[in-house]
Amino acid sequence: MSADGYEIASADGRADWDAEADVVIVGCGVAGLCAAIEARSAGADVLVLERASGGGGITLSAAGHVYLGGGTRVQKAVGVEDTVEDMEAYLLAVTPDPDPEKIRLYCDQSTAHFDWLVAQGVPFNDSMYPGKHVLQPTDECLIWSGNEEVWPYRDRAKPAPRGHKVAQVGEQGGAKLIACLTKRAEELGVRIVCDAAVQALIRDGEGRIAGVRYRSFDEMRHVRAGRGVVLATGHFTGNAEMLARHCPLLADERVYKQTTPHDDGAGIQLGLLAGGVALHMDGALVTCPYYPPESLIKGVLVNRNGERYVAEDSYHSRASILTAAQPGGVAYLVVDDAIFGRPEFGGYDVIDAWEDFVAMERDLGLPGGALQETMRRYNANAAKGEDPDFHKGAKWLRALETPPFAALDASLGKNPFVGFTLGGLRVSIDGEVLGEDGGSISGLYAAGACASNIAQDGTGYSSGTCIGESSFFGRRAGRHAAGRFSAA
Ligand SMILES: Cc1cc2nc3c(=O)[nH]c(=O)nc-3n(C[C@H](O)[C@H](O)[C@H](O)COP(=O)(O)OP(=O)(O)OC[C@H]3O[C@@H](n4cnc5c(N)ncnc54)[C@H](O)[C@@H]3O)c2cc1C
């Protein structure tokens, strides 16, 4: 039994099942719904068990970006050129320990996956948000949502914007996605039962996962799964003990955890008890964006030694995580009057403004001469359109020469750094939960945030990857589970 009470129970000749389905799916977020739709479409009788009183999970809070490319309908409509090969090369380059087979398949079938989402009723507009933003405030679809234009990735693959937001003004694209997928699942005859917290996997005499036990208020119920159980229980962001053990970046009390009351890592705990292994458990998306306004990207980030540490045009999570890694988590965003603005997502208080970098350096208590030298070198190179130190893109390079010069406090602990986990169970390309030896655990699948597929860490993360892989590999898990017939 795990610390949170999850366990593997024995079927032990059980005849009194309370319910039965071919495929039982645990969790009703984007991964669970996509698995359910595909399993049902493959002819299986599907039961989704959801612990909350309504489905949607953390997906309801998502902006609704889906990372897709290789020439989707939207990319073509707005004149963006992209290829499967460039998308694949990019994902291989930004992922610390890439699974080439999964990435190849994901890219190869990306346009087809876009079309599938559309066929389920998920709307995307044929439009693109032109600026550099974290979340387009409009219902425009396409946005740059990663490090595609950032060095060294821009040299590894031709950059293309691939963040496709569900057609929705501002936030709540994730809620719209859930509404569309739920409607589709219900039309197909998927049964969704809420207030059903799965607490145990049930293993039969042959070692196969044959069902689950769940609690609904005061009652315990047992459900037989004729073909398979798909774990789709989401992140472990809400489990302080698991964070402390696996993910120090997110366990840091200065980082706000983006979680629902149900993100305790149930699926990961159950999968581990069944003999699975977990991967990339230290990975987290942690961010505190300083843009928009995008003029601030032309600023310079320095640590308490007065040294730069990142190309400031990096995607916001990459820059934020590298900020958090600086000594003491202390950092400043240095700007001049020409580019000054207030970060729209809050934080980054203006410490003060000065007429020169000598006074700024002194008042910030930075080592003598350090900031002056950093700015002298940065400005001299920027004036030539170069950044030999961090290779910031030419369009963001501009010498900071217009006083007054301000320092915005970029430090961890002074700003709203937020995050969620990225690690999960090791799974096959079809979502089968894999053990240490690489063999699959019969009857058990995992998808979405409780599985590890593409996203592994926040410095290489591109927004839309979580929902992209949750939906794509969720579909595959559902389809594969539907094809497994019980030996009984
Ligand atoms: C603020 C925010 C914005 C985001 N925006 C984006 C974005 O735009 N694009 C993107 O790609 N990613 C985004 N993400 C990440 C993304 O939303 C998630 O990774 C993804 O939605 C996870 O989907 P899921 O189906 O795996 O989990 P969830 O949507 O969390 O679904 C899991 C479900 O399982 C249920 N559950 C848990 N335990 C049990 C149990 N024991 N029994 C029964 N049910 C259980 C939960 O209640 C939940 O409903 C964002 C995350 C946050 C926090």
PDBQT file of the ligand as one rigid body, heavy atoms in Angstrom, charges set to zero:
ROOT
HETATM    1  C1  LIG A 501      -2.896  27.000 -15.545  1.00  0.00    +0.000 C 
HETATM    2  C2  LIG A 501      -2.491  25.906 -16.502  1.00  0.00    +0.000 A 
HETATM    3  C3  LIG A 501      -2.545  26.146 -17.870  1.00  0.00    +0.000 A 
HETATM    4  C4  LIG A 501      -2.142  25.145 -18.756  1.00  0.00    +0.000 A 
HETATM    5  N1  LIG A 501      -2.236  25.403 -20.098  1.00  0.00    +0.000 NA
HETATM    6  C5  LIG A 501      -1.866  24.432 -20.961  1.00  0.00    +0.000 A 
HETATM    7  C6  LIG A 501      -2.009  24.631 -22.362  1.00  0.00    +0.000 A 
HETATM    8  O1  LIG A 501      -2.541  25.632 -22.836  1.00  0.00    +0.000 OA
HETATM    9  N2  LIG A 501      -1.546  23.646 -23.186  1.00  0.00    +0.000 N 
HETATM   10  C7  LIG A 501      -0.993  22.487 -22.705  1.00  0.00    +0.000 A 
HETATM   11  O2  LIG A 501      -0.580  21.644 -23.499  1.00  0.00    +0.000 OA
HETATM   12  N3  LIG A 501      -0.899  22.258 -21.387  1.00  0.00    +0.000 NA
HETATM   13  C8  LIG A 501      -1.341  23.188 -20.511  1.00  0.00    +0.000 A 
HETATM   14  N4  LIG A 501      -1.271  22.934 -19.178  1.00  0.00    +0.000 N 
HETATM   15  C9  LIG A 501      -0.963  21.553 -18.755  1.00  0.00    +0.000 C 
HETATM   16  C10 LIG A 501      -2.162  20.673 -19.115  1.00  0.00    +0.000 C 
HETATM   17  O3  LIG A 501      -3.344  21.357 -18.787  1.00  0.00    +0.000 OA
HETATM   18  C11 LIG A 501      -2.149  19.324 -18.438  1.00  0.00    +0.000 C 
HETATM   19  O4  LIG A 501      -0.895  18.707 -18.542  1.00  0.00    +0.000 OA
HETATM   20  C12 LIG A 501      -3.178  18.389 -19.060  1.00  0.00    +0.000 C 
HETATM   21  O5  LIG A 501      -4.414  19.050 -19.168  1.00  0.00    +0.000 OA
HETATM   22  C13 LIG A 501      -3.301  17.119 -18.229  1.00  0.00    +0.000 C 
HETATM   23  O6  LIG A 501      -4.404  16.376 -18.688  1.00  0.00    +0.000 OA
HETATM   24  P1  LIG A 501      -4.769  15.029 -17.952  1.00  0.00    +0.000 P 
HETATM   25  O7  LIG A 501      -5.982  14.519 -18.621  1.00  0.00    +0.000 OA
HETATM   26  O8  LIG A 501      -3.590  14.159 -17.880  1.00  0.00    +0.000 OA
HETATM   27  O9  LIG A 501      -5.076  15.460 -16.436  1.00  0.00    +0.000 OA
HETATM   28  P2  LIG A 501      -6.333  16.205 -15.836  1.00  0.00    +0.000 P 
HETATM   29  O10 LIG A 501      -6.973  17.119 -16.793  1.00  0.00    +0.000 OA
HETATM   30  O11 LIG A 501      -5.922  16.781 -14.539  1.00  0.00    +0.000 OA
HETATM   31  O12 LIG A 501      -7.366  15.025 -15.579  1.00  0.00    +0.000 OA
HETATM   32  C14 LIG A 501      -7.114  14.049 -14.593  1.00  0.00    +0.000 C 
HETATM   33  C15 LIG A 501      -8.421  13.688 -13.927  1.00  0.00    +0.000 C 
HETATM   34  O13 LIG A 501      -8.226  12.539 -13.112  1.00  0.00    +0.000 OA
HETATM   35  C16 LIG A 501      -8.980  12.692 -11.930  1.00  0.00    +0.000 C 
HETATM   36  N5  LIG A 501      -8.455  11.795 -10.905  1.00  0.00    +0.000 N 
HETATM   37  C17 LIG A 501      -7.303  11.919 -10.206  1.00  0.00    +0.000 A 
HETATM   38  N6  LIG A 501      -7.152  10.894  -9.354  1.00  0.00    +0.000 NA
HETATM   39  C18 LIG A 501      -8.223  10.088  -9.520  1.00  0.00    +0.000 A 
HETATM   40  C19 LIG A 501      -8.648   8.865  -8.919  1.00  0.00    +0.000 A 
HETATM   41  N7  LIG A 501      -7.919   8.248  -7.960  1.00  0.00    +0.000 N 
HETATM   42  N8  LIG A 501      -9.821   8.314  -9.305  1.00  0.00    +0.000 NA
HETATM   43  C20 LIG A 501     -10.593   8.904 -10.267  1.00  0.00    +0.000 A 
HETATM   44  N9  LIG A 501     -10.232  10.081 -10.871  1.00  0.00    +0.000 NA
HETATM   45  C21 LIG A 501      -9.055  10.649 -10.505  1.00  0.00    +0.000 A 
HETATM   46  C22 LIG A 501      -8.862  14.157 -11.610  1.00  0.00    +0.000 C 
HETATM   47  O14 LIG A 501      -9.874  14.593 -10.739  1.00  0.00    +0.000 OA
HETATM   48  C23 LIG A 501      -8.939  14.770 -13.006  1.00  0.00    +0.000 C 
HETATM   49  O15 LIG A 501     -10.261  15.106 -13.345  1.00  0.00    +0.000 OA
HETATM   50  C24 LIG A 501      -1.668  23.913 -18.274  1.00  0.00    +0.000 A 
HETATM   51  C25 LIG A 501      -1.618  23.667 -16.905  1.00  0.00    +0.000 A 
HETATM   52  C26 LIG A 501      -2.033  24.650 -16.023  1.00  0.00    +0.000 A 
HETATM   53  C27 LIG A 501      -1.965  24.368 -14.554  1.00  0.00    +0.000 C 
ENDROOT
TORSDOF 0
